[in-house]
Amino acid sequence: MFDSVAKRYDRTNTILSFGRDRSWRRATRNALALSRGERCLDLAAGTGVSTEELSRSGAYVVGADLSLGMLGVGHAVRPTVPLLASDALALPFAAGVFDAVTVSFGLRNFVDPRAALREMARVTRPGGRLVVCEFSAPVNPVFRRVYLEYLMRALPTVARRVSSNPDAYVYLAESIRAWPSQQELAATIGAAGWSSVEWQNLSGGIVTLHRATRPSART
């Protein structure tokens, strides 16, 4: 599915989000608080647009994704961004090699999100950081109804005009509607081996940043 939308993926996301995707990427970079010289894994990186944004911090950031089609577009349009093919449930990295790990709008697509969160914890050093940027539930009831109406009706209609695979965006809408609440996702992250879990709503809760820390090794 992602292979089929890769060519127009970034443009379609910008149109469907009314340009808010750029501010969400910046918010993710700020939440990670990366320093020059640190190593960060950007999981479900797609074409590398998020990886490129994170690299502005001065940290070394590598993007990983399962979709070869997305990676192919990424290599073509961002040839200097490190991107590799990788399964989130079996990452090809040693334990504790990253100072931070992040996933933007990809956790919903993993067959086992909790297992992926455990694998992310494995490759992150003790004291390292996690930031999950994901669609969520608007906190205002009126806004939530309007948003869900857009999500289930307007979004697929717009996608038919701008996307190479409109059916993929029907899946997108359905997966967002079925996704856990902010509190439920925080509990899942904590159960997967992360501590100090907190979240920040963006755009009224359309998107939420969940932050957590890899517990330090016991002495």
N, C-alpha and C positions, 0 to 999 in steps of 0.2 A: 504493500500500500504506500509506504513512504517513498520507495523507489519511484513510484508513478507520479508523485507530486513534487519530486525534488527540484525540477527545473524552475518552477514558479513559487516554491514554498515560501521563501522570505518575502517576496512581494505580496503574496496572498495574505500572509499573517499581518503585514503592516496595514493592508486595506481592511481586513476584518476586525482588527483591533483599533481602527481609527488612529493609527500611529502610536498608540500607547505601548506597543512592544518595545520600543526603544527605551522608554523610561523604565520599564520593568527590567531590562537588561542592566541598565545603570544602577538600579536599586539592588540588584543581585550582587554586582561588583562591590558596591559600598558595604553591603551586609557581610561579605566575606572578609573585608578589611585586609586584603593581601598586601604583602610587603615585597619589595624588590629582593629577588633571590629565592623566594619561597616557590614551592612546587604545588601546582593545583591540577586536579583532574576535573574536566568538564564532561560529564556523562550525558549520553543522548544528545550529543552536540550537533547532530545534523550536518548542515553545511558549514558550521564553524562560525556563524555570526556571533554567537554568545562567547565562544572561545576567543575571538578577536577582541571583543569588548573587555573581557577579563584580563587580557594581556596588557591592556592600557595601564594596569596597576604596576607594571614592571616585573611581576612574577612570571615564572615559566609555567605556561598553561598548555596542557595537551588535551585535545578533544577526542572523544571516543563515541562510536555509534555502530549499531548493528547493520544499518542500511547502507549498502555499497553505492546505491544510487545517490543518496544524500552526500556521502563522502566524495563521490566523483565530482559533483557540482562544487563542493567545497574546495577540493584541490584545484579546480579550474579557476574559480573566482577569488580564492584566498590562498595562493600557492605558498605563502610563507607561514601559514598557520599549521602547526603540527596536528594532524588528524589520523586516526587509525581505526581499523575495524575491530570491534570488541563486543563481547556478550556481557551485559551488566551482571549476570548471575555467575560469571566465571571470568573475572578480570585478569588479564595477563600481567599482573604486577605483584611484586613481593609485598609482604606485610609491612605497613607503616612507612611507605615511601613518599606519601603526599602530606603536605601541611594542611591542605584543605581539599574538599571534594564538593562538587555541586551538580545539580541536575535541574534543568529548566524545561518544564512542560513535557517531561518524558516519563516521570514516575508512573503515571496512569497507564502507560503503554507496556510496562513490564509485566510478564506473566505472573510474577510473584514479587510485588513491591517490597514486602518485608525481607525476603531473601536478598534482594538487591541492596536494601539498606544495610543489612549485615555485611555484605560483601564490600560496600563502601567503607564501613567501619574498619574492616580488616586491612584495607590498603592505606588507611589514614593513621598517622602517628598519634600516640597518646597526647592529648591536649589539642589535637588538630580540630578543624572546624568543618561543619556541614551546613550548606544552605540549599534548601529545596524551594524552587520557585514553581508554583503550580496554580492552575485555575482552582477556584474555591467558591464559596457561597456568599454572596453579598449580605451584609449584616442588616440592612434596612429592608423590612418586609415588602414595602411598595417597590423599591428599586429591584429587589430580588425577583418579583413577579415580572417586571418589565424586562429584566435581563434574561430570564428564562424564556420569555416570549420571543425575544430576539434570537436567542440561542437555538431554539427548536424550529423556528419558522423562517426568520430572515437570514440567518447565517447560511443555511444550505442554499437558499435562493441566490445570495450574493456569490457564494462559492461556484455556482454553475456558470457565472459570468467570467470569473477571474482564475479559476483553478483548472488544472489539467485532469483532475479526478474529483469531481464534486462529491461522489459517494464517500470519499475519505473524510469529508467535513460533516457528513451526517454522523459518522462514527465519532468524530470529535465532539459534536454536540451531545450525543448520548453518553459518552464517557465522562464528560464534565458534569452532567446532571447526576450521574450515578456515583460520583467521587465522594469520599468521606468529608465530613465537616472539618474545620480547623482543629477543633478539640480531638476528634477521632484520629486525624493524621498525626497530631502531636503524640498521642498515646502509642501509635504504631511505631513512630520513630524511636521513642523511648524504649519500647519493647525489643527493638532491633539492636540495642547495644550503645545507644547514644544517651547523653545526659544533658541537663540544663536546657531542655527544649523550650523554645518560645517562638511566637509568631508575630508577624506584622502584616496587617491587611493593606493592600494597595488598590487604588481605584475603587474604594468602597467595598472591598472584599471580592471583587471579580478575580483577583489574583492575591495569593498570600505567600509571603516568605516565611518558611520555617527554618529557624537556626538551632543548631545543637553542637555539642562538643564531644569529642572522643574522650572517654574517661582516662585519666592518667593511670599508668601502671602502678599497682600497689607495691610498696616497699616493705 
